[in-house]
Amino acid sequence: MRISQSIGGVIFMLCSVAFAQDHAKVDPDQVHIVAENDQVRVLRYRYPPHGKSALHSHPDNTIDVALADGFVRLIVPNGQSVEHHVKAGEVRINPASTHIVENLADTPFEGLSIEPKASSTRRR
């Protein structure tokens, strides 16, 4: 019984990752595309106090810019999490990831995600 439960958990985790969607599509009330071209897309997000996102993914080298101070938890599909205190104006370059964002603060948390797009033709 335990083996089948473990296998079920692994299958659920893999399916969750496989079906992780575009952040703007899964959280349309909290995330908006504010600029886009053939190379990048800029998302603006705003999580209310203690708000939570749906599971979503970002490509490698996504740049996040905090527009407000915050305290957030990132939860990955296997259930592990990490908490971050973020200061307004802080900039991070992140590896590709699939996660849920949870605002742990009593105030809204806002920021920008600048996502590079894969391109078959690179300018030189």
Backbone as CSV, one residue per row, in Angstrom:
resi,resn,N_x,N_y,N_z,CA_x,CA_y,CA_z,C_x,C_y,C_z
1,MET,0.816,-1.187,0.000,0.000,0.000,0.000,0.866,1.259,0.000
2,ARG,1.946,1.248,0.775,2.806,2.427,0.832,3.485,2.692,-0.512
3,ILE,3.890,1.642,-1.201,4.538,1.814,-2.505,3.563,2.469,-3.478
4,SER,2.315,2.017,-3.499,1.350,2.610,-4.425,1.055,4.060,-4.056
5,GLN,1.056,4.384,-2.761,0.852,5.780,-2.356,2.028,6.631,-2.804
6,SER,3.250,6.104,-2.656,4.438,6.841,-3.088,4.421,7.067,-4.592
7,ILE,4.065,6.021,-5.327,3.995,6.142,-6.784,2.924,7.160,-7.169
8,GLY,1.784,7.106,-6.479,0.719,8.080,-6.746,1.191,9.500,-6.494
9,GLY,1.966,9.706,-5.420,2.491,11.037,-5.114,3.445,11.531,-6.184
10,VAL,4.304,10.631,-6.664,5.257,10.997,-7.723,4.506,11.335,-9.002
11,ILE,3.501,10.537,-9.354,2.723,10.811,-10.562,2.014,12.149,-10.442
12,PHE,1.428,12.437,-9.266,0.760,13.717,-9.060,1.745,14.866,-9.226
13,MET,2.947,14.733,-8.627,3.950,15.784,-8.720,4.356,16.019,-10.176
14,LEU,4.589,14.935,-10.916,4.994,15.072,-12.319,3.880,15.687,-13.154
15,CYS,2.645,15.296,-12.899,1.515,15.872,-13.624,1.364,17.348,-13.295
16,SER,1.574,17.704,-12.038,1.478,19.105,-11.639,2.486,19.946,-12.391
17,VAL,3.718,19.436,-12.490,4.751,20.166,-13.217,4.404,20.232,-14.696
18,ALA,3.959,19.119,-15.258,3.641,19.073,-16.687,2.513,20.033,-17.037
19,PHE,1.557,20.210,-16.128,0.417,21.058,-16.408,0.556,22.475,-15.846
20,ALA,1.724,22.810,-15.281,1.935,24.174,-14.797,1.754,25.114,-15.972
21,GLN,1.067,26.206,-15.723,0.711,27.080,-16.822,1.384,28.436,-16.708
22,ASP,1.148,29.192,-17.723,1.580,30.571,-17.846,1.030,31.376,-16.663
23,HIS,1.909,32.082,-15.989,1.524,32.834,-14.792,0.379,33.816,-15.063
24,ALA,0.400,34.495,-16.174,-0.660,35.463,-16.495,-1.993,34.766,-16.764
25,LYS,-1.949,33.545,-17.259,-3.187,32.815,-17.562,-3.810,32.185,-16.325
26,VAL,-2.985,31.682,-15.404,-3.544,31.008,-14.231,-3.940,31.980,-13.121
27,ASP,-3.415,33.207,-13.148,-3.725,34.211,-12.128,-4.137,35.541,-12.759
28,PRO,-5.163,35.549,-13.599,-5.497,36.783,-14.326,-5.923,37.949,-13.430
29,ASP,-6.383,37.687,-12.219,-6.761,38.776,-11.313,-5.560,39.373,-10.595
30,GLN,-4.446,38.630,-10.555,-3.266,39.076,-9.811,-2.064,39.388,-10.701
31,VAL,-2.097,38.915,-11.948,-0.935,39.036,-12.838,-1.384,39.564,-14.200
32,HIS,-0.664,40.577,-14.690,-1.003,41.169,-15.991,0.256,41.353,-16.831
33,ILE,0.128,41.117,-18.123,1.227,41.409,-19.049,1.196,42.910,-19.298
34,VAL,2.297,43.589,-18.963,2.341,45.052,-19.130,3.202,45.489,-20.302
35,ALA,4.029,44.581,-20.829,4.836,44.872,-22.016,5.298,43.538,-22.595
36,GLU,5.442,43.522,-23.928,5.866,42.281,-24.574,6.378,42.589,-25.969
37,ASN,7.443,41.882,-26.356,7.895,41.898,-27.743,8.375,40.494,-28.093
38,ASP,9.113,40.333,-29.159,9.528,38.988,-29.574,10.635,38.406,-28.700
39,GLN,11.246,39.211,-27.810,12.352,38.715,-26.992,12.040,38.611,-25.499
40,VAL,11.169,39.485,-24.987,10.841,39.474,-23.563,9.370,39.755,-23.331
41,ARG,8.951,39.411,-22.122,7.602,39.731,-21.692,7.710,40.200,-20.247
42,VAL,6.960,41.240,-19.920,6.993,41.810,-18.575,5.633,41.594,-17.920
43,LEU,5.663,40.909,-16.772,4.451,40.658,-16.000,4.477,41.523,-14.746
44,ARG,3.345,42.113,-14.419,3.215,42.821,-13.149,2.276,41.991,-12.274
45,TYR,2.743,41.692,-11.071,1.922,40.893,-10.163,1.638,41.667,-8.884
46,ARG,0.495,41.379,-8.302,0.111,41.987,-7.022,-0.666,40.939,-6.246
47,TYR,-0.066,40.502,-5.141,-0.718,39.530,-4.268,-1.271,40.260,-3.056
48,PRO,-2.547,40.050,-2.738,-3.116,40.689,-1.550,-2.500,40.083,-0.286
49,PRO,-2.721,40.708,0.862,-2.212,40.118,2.103,-2.642,38.650,2.224
50,HIS,-1.682,37.787,2.457,-1.888,36.344,2.622,-2.471,35.676,1.374
51,GLY,-2.338,36.340,0.222,-2.792,35.769,-1.047,-1.821,34.721,-1.551
52,LYS,-2.297,33.909,-2.479,-1.511,32.795,-2.998,-1.752,32.672,-4.502
53,SER,-0.710,32.325,-5.235,-0.843,32.100,-6.677,-1.210,30.655,-6.953
54,ALA,-1.560,30.398,-8.189,-1.686,29.026,-8.675,-0.285,28.545,-9.047
55,LEU,-0.129,27.250,-9.228,1.138,26.696,-9.681,1.436,27.252,-11.068
56,HIS,2.633,27.777,-11.253,3.021,28.348,-12.542,4.523,28.199,-12.743
57,SER,4.977,28.483,-13.963,6.387,28.334,-14.304,6.951,29.629,-14.883
58,HIS,8.272,29.778,-14.729,9.008,30.890,-15.332,10.227,30.304,-16.047
59,PRO,10.632,30.894,-17.167,11.827,30.404,-17.863,13.114,30.800,-17.140
60,ASP,14.211,30.193,-17.546,15.528,30.503,-17.003,15.854,31.979,-17.229
61,ASN,16.550,32.573,-16.289,16.992,33.973,-16.341,15.841,34.980,-16.276
62,THR,14.760,34.600,-15.602,13.687,35.562,-15.342,14.188,36.556,-14.302
63,ILE,13.938,37.823,-14.545,14.345,38.884,-13.625,13.113,39.330,-12.845
64,ASP,13.213,39.310,-11.523,12.129,39.785,-10.668,12.559,41.077,-9.995
65,VAL,11.668,42.066,-10.028,11.904,43.362,-9.402,10.787,43.596,-8.397
66,ALA,11.137,43.725,-7.128,10.132,43.983,-6.092,9.734,45.457,-6.130
67,LEU,8.440,45.711,-6.174,7.945,47.081,-6.152,7.471,47.480,-4.753
68,ALA,7.461,46.511,-3.840,7.066,46.759,-2.456,7.859,45.821,-1.557
69,ASP,8.028,46.209,-0.305,8.614,45.293,0.663,7.674,44.107,0.814
70,GLY,8.237,42.933,1.099,7.373,41.781,1.258,8.022,40.635,1.991
71,PHE,7.193,39.682,2.321,7.625,38.430,2.940,6.837,37.340,2.235
72,VAL,7.528,36.534,1.410,6.853,35.538,0.578,7.437,34.144,0.796
73,ARG,6.617,33.167,0.481,7.041,31.767,0.498,6.872,31.229,-0.912
74,LEU,7.904,30.568,-1.422,7.833,29.878,-2.707,7.727,28.391,-2.410
75,ILE,6.711,27.743,-2.978,6.461,26.329,-2.746,6.617,25.592,-4.072
76,VAL,7.518,24.613,-4.120,7.750,23.851,-5.342,6.852,22.614,-5.349
77,PRO,6.689,21.970,-6.511,5.737,20.863,-6.624,5.932,19.708,-5.637
78,ASN,7.156,19.479,-5.150,7.350,18.374,-4.195,6.991,18.790,-2.768
79,GLY,6.515,20.027,-2.593,6.085,20.491,-1.280,7.132,21.256,-0.503
80,GLN,8.379,21.219,-0.950,9.414,21.987,-0.261,9.174,23.468,-0.480
81,SER,9.603,24.274,0.484,9.386,25.711,0.356,10.580,26.483,0.899
82,VAL,10.648,27.730,0.474,11.664,28.650,0.969,10.977,29.998,1.158
83,GLU,11.357,30.694,2.227,10.775,32.002,2.509,11.803,33.090,2.252
84,HIS,11.318,34.228,1.729,12.195,35.357,1.418,11.607,36.645,1.976
85,HIS,12.455,37.436,2.622,12.109,38.816,2.932,12.632,39.620,1.753
86,VAL,11.794,40.451,1.173,12.153,41.189,-0.034,11.981,42.683,0.233
87,LYS,12.919,43.474,-0.233,12.848,44.928,-0.102,12.448,45.556,-1.433
88,ALA,11.647,46.593,-1.380,11.265,47.326,-2.595,12.530,47.731,-3.343
89,GLY,12.547,47.519,-4.642,13.701,47.857,-5.464,14.681,46.709,-5.638
90,GLU,14.540,45.650,-4.856,15.429,44.502,-4.965,15.217,43.802,-6.308
91,VAL,16.326,43.389,-6.915,16.296,42.723,-8.218,16.982,41.366,-8.082
92,ARG,16.332,40.324,-8.616,16.907,38.981,-8.603,16.820,38.377,-10.003
93,ILE,17.859,37.663,-10.388,17.837,36.878,-11.617,17.677,35.424,-11.187
94,ASN,16.618,34.780,-11.667,16.259,33.452,-11.186,16.414,32.368,-12.254
95,PRO,16.753,31.160,-11.824,16.755,30.028,-12.764,15.319,29.638,-13.089
96,ALA,15.149,28.808,-14.086,13.823,28.308,-14.433,13.209,27.660,-13.199
97,SER,11.908,27.876,-13.016,11.262,27.305,-11.838,9.771,27.127,-12.054
98,THR,9.226,26.209,-11.285,7.788,25.993,-11.211,7.452,26.071,-9.729
99,HIS,6.508,26.927,-9.372,6.225,27.142,-7.962,4.867,27.810,-7.729
100,ILE,4.520,27.895,-6.468,3.381,28.680,-5.981,4.000,29.793,-5.148
101,VAL,3.453,30.999,-5.236,3.903,32.111,-4.408,2.826,32.372,-3.366
102,GLU,3.256,32.500,-2.121,2.332,32.830,-1.041,2.825,34.089,-0.337
103,ASN,1.985,35.109,-0.276,2.318,36.341,0.424,2.056,36.111,1.914
104,LEU,3.091,36.146,2.720,2.963,35.886,4.153,2.718,37.159,4.964
105,ALA,2.710,38.305,4.305,2.595,39.589,4.999,1.149,40.061,5.125
106,ASP,0.971,41.053,5.966,-0.339,41.688,6.163,-0.573,42.833,5.188
107,THR,0.357,43.015,4.257,0.261,44.073,3.249,0.379,43.449,1.861
108,PRO,-0.117,44.129,0.819,0.030,43.592,-0.543,1.507,43.494,-0.933
109,PHE,1.815,42.556,-1.822,3.161,42.436,-2.372,3.073,42.585,-3.877
110,GLU,3.885,43.492,-4.416,3.859,43.782,-5.857,5.249,43.682,-6.449
111,GLY,5.279,43.313,-7.733,6.551,43.247,-8.417,6.388,43.050,-9.908
112,LEU,7.523,42.980,-10.570,7.584,42.721,-12.007,8.414,41.473,-12.243
113,SER,7.990,40.645,-13.184,8.793,39.527,-13.677,9.082,39.809,-15.141
114,ILE,10.347,39.839,-15.483,10.772,40.068,-16.863,11.291,38.733,-17.383
115,GLU,10.507,38.131,-18.275,10.798,36.790,-18.764,11.377,36.820,-20.180
116,PRO,12.561,36.222,-20.359,13.083,36.112,-21.725,12.281,35.079,-22.501
117,LYS,12.179,35.298,-23.776,11.492,34.342,-24.647,12.545,33.555,-25.427
118,ALA,12.247,32.301,-25.706,13.111,31.506,-26.563,12.972,32.047,-27.966
119,SER,14.068,32.178,-28.656,14.028,32.713,-30.008,14.903,31.877,-30.920
120,SER,14.372,31.525,-32.073,15.149,30.720,-33.025,16.142,31.595,-33.784
121,THR,15.905,32.893,-33.813,16.841,33.807,-34.470,17.313,34.831,-33.452
122,ARG,18.577,34.805,-33.173,19.161,35.743,-32.205,19.842,36.874,-32.949
123,ARG,19.632,38.076,-32.449,20.301,39.226,-33.049,21.736,39.292,-32.565
124,ARG,22.624,39.729,-33.421,24.048,39.837,-33.054,24.484,41.264,-33.087
